[in-house]
Amino acid sequence: IFLCSHTLEHIYCVDTFFEKLDEVSNNEDLFFFQFPSLEYLVIDGRFDQVHHQHINYFSLYSFSILLARHGFKIVDYQYDRSHYGTLITQIGKKGGKKSFVKQDLITEEYIHSRYKLFKDNMTLSNELLNKLDGNFYCYGASLMLPIINYYLPNLIECIAIIDSNSKKHNLCYINFDKEIIGEQELQFSENNLIVTALSTKEATRKILIKLIERKALNVILPLNII
């Protein structure tokens, strides 16, 4: 059994990868791959997840084409929309040129329309932050917070970043020079908060519930689908 979890999107030359995989495997082996789904990245408008750490993005259709070039095929698949819109696949060897995968292609026009909607939403959120004039906190010192700052330049005007992980406290990002502090230092009911831990739907939903329960003065979510 070969397992590949959230690795394929980081590999520079995927053709070389599958050539090597073909050399060290046989027809009885099982292969399981999961990686970000291009379909749901576009459908959910999560263009903030297009970033420097990912070299490749695959749809179910484009992945089946890649596999067919190297004698592999998709045996089964499913999506996990709560976690990066992940595409989970089981693949096998031989007969790859005729995969059962049948789906509508995500067209260039659709990608452009979803990206425009994403940018419009970010622009509105950025204007809202501007009106708050620095009177807000970021909630969630996520790995990708600086990428959100790329789309929301006014984010850097925050007072500080709130995070429940004490190991992050008193630290800051190299390219986002704001201190990370603990929740105990904040009176939620008197402060504006913008959610910056946005990597997965599941995590974002839990944070929203938490902030509502803590009666935060205002909660800003810079996404239109969660």
N, C-alpha and C positions, 0 to 999 in steps of 0.2 A: 504494500500500500504506500503510495506517494501522496503526501499532504503538502499543499502550498497555500498558505493563508496570508493574504495581503502582502504578497511579495512580488507577484508578476508585474504590478504597476511600477515597480522600482527597477526593473531589469532593463539595461540599456539595449541589448540585442536579443529580442525574444525568439528570433529564428534560430540563433545559435543555441539558446536554452533548450528549445524543443529538439534540435538535432542531437544534443547530448543526452536528453531524456530518452530519445528513441534508441540510442546506443546501449543504454544501461538497463533497459526494461524489456519485458516480453509481453505476449498477447494476453496472458492470464493476470497480469498486474492490474491493480485498480489505482485510479488517479483522482484526487479531489482538489479542486482549485476554488478559491474565493478571492474576490477583488472588487473594487468599486465598480458599480454598474453605470455605464454611460447613459443608459435609458433613464434611470431615476435621478441621476445628477441633473439631467436636462429637465425632466418632467417636474421635479421638485424645485428647480431653479437654484441649485446649490453650486453656483459658479465660484463661490469662495473656496470650494474644495478642489478647484483646479489650481495647483500650486507647484512649487519648485521640487518637492519631494517625489512627485509622480511623473514618470517619464511617459507612461502609456495609459490610455483609457480605452476600454473595450466595451462594446455592446455584445449581446448574445450572438448577434449575426456576425460581427467582425471577428469575434473569438472563434466561431466555428470555421470561418475562412482560414484563420491562422492555423488552426488544428489540422484542417484538411491538407494544407501544404506539407505537413510532416507525418501524414498517415494516422492521425488521431481523429476521433469524433466525439461529439457530446452524447452521452448516454442518458443523462437526466440533469435537471437543473431546478433551482428555485431562487426567489429573491427574498432578501431580508431588508425591508424598507426602513426598519427602525435603526439600522446600524450602517451608515454610509450608503444606503441603497445597495447593499452588497449583492452581487451575483454569485451564487454558490453552484458549482457544477461538478458533475461526475463525468469523467471522460475515459475513453478506452482506445485501444489501438485497432488499426485496420478499418477499411471502409469509410474513412473520414470524408471522402468527397461527396457522400450523400448523407448529410446529417438531417434529422427530422426537424431541425430548427426552422420554423416558419413564422415570420413576424414582419410587421411593417417596419420599414427603415425610419429612423429619425432623420428627417430631411434637414438640409442646411437652413431652409427658411424657418423651420420650427425652432432650431437651435438659436437663430438670431432673435426670434420673437421672445423666447424665454429669457435670453440674456438681456434684452432691452427691459423686460419687466423686472428682472433682478436689479439692474442698474438704477431704474427709476425708484424702486423700493429703497435702495441704499441711499440715494440722493435725498429722499424724504426723511429718512432716519438721521442723516447727517445734518440736515437743516434743523431738525428738532433738537439735536445736541447743541447746535449753534445757539439756539434760543435759550437753552439752559445755562449758557455762559459759564461752563465749568462747574456748575452745581450738580454734579452727578458722580456716581461710582460705577466702575465696571464690576460685574459679578462673574467670576470664573476665570482663573489664570490658566486657560487652556493652552495647549501647545501652539495652536494656530491663531492666537489672538492678534499677533502682528499682521496677519493676512486680512483680518477683519478691519484693522486700522488702515490698510491700503485702500479699502472701499469707503471707510468712514474716517477721513483725516481728522475730524473734530474729536474723535475718540481720545486722542492724546491730551485733551483738556480735562480729563477726569481728575478727581481728587486722589483716588487710589484704586487698586484692584482688590476686591474681596475674594477670598478663597478659604474653604474649610480645611484644606490640607496644611497643617502647621509646618510641614517641611518646606513650604514655599514662602512662608512669612519672612518679611524683611529683605526679600530678594526682588529683583526686577529683570526685565528683558533687556538684552543688549540694544535692541532697536525700538524699545518702547519703555522709556525711562520713567516708570511710575512704580511706586512701592506696592508690594503685595502684603496685605494685612489680613487679620482674622475677623470673623464675623462678630466677635464679642466687642469689637471696637466701634460698632455701628448701631445707631438707633434706626432700624429699618423704617419705622412709621414716619420718620421725618426726612427721608432722603429718596432721591431719584436713583434708580438703578437701571443699567443697560446690561442685558445678558450677553456675555462674551464667550461662554462655553457652549459652542454651537455645533460641535463635531457630529453628534448623532441626535436623531429625533428623541430617542429614549432619554438621553441625559438632559436635553433641553426641556423636555416635558417635566421631568422631576424637579428641575431648578425652578420652573415657573410655579409649580405647586408649592414649593418651599417658600418662595418669595410672597406668594399670595397669603399663605398661612402666617407668615411673619408680618403681614399687613404693611408691605412696602408702600411708600407714598405714591410712587409711579414706577411702572416696570416697562421698559422699552425693549421690544424684540425686533431686531433688524432683519426679520425673515417673514415671508408671507405664507409659508407652509411649514408646519412642524408635526 
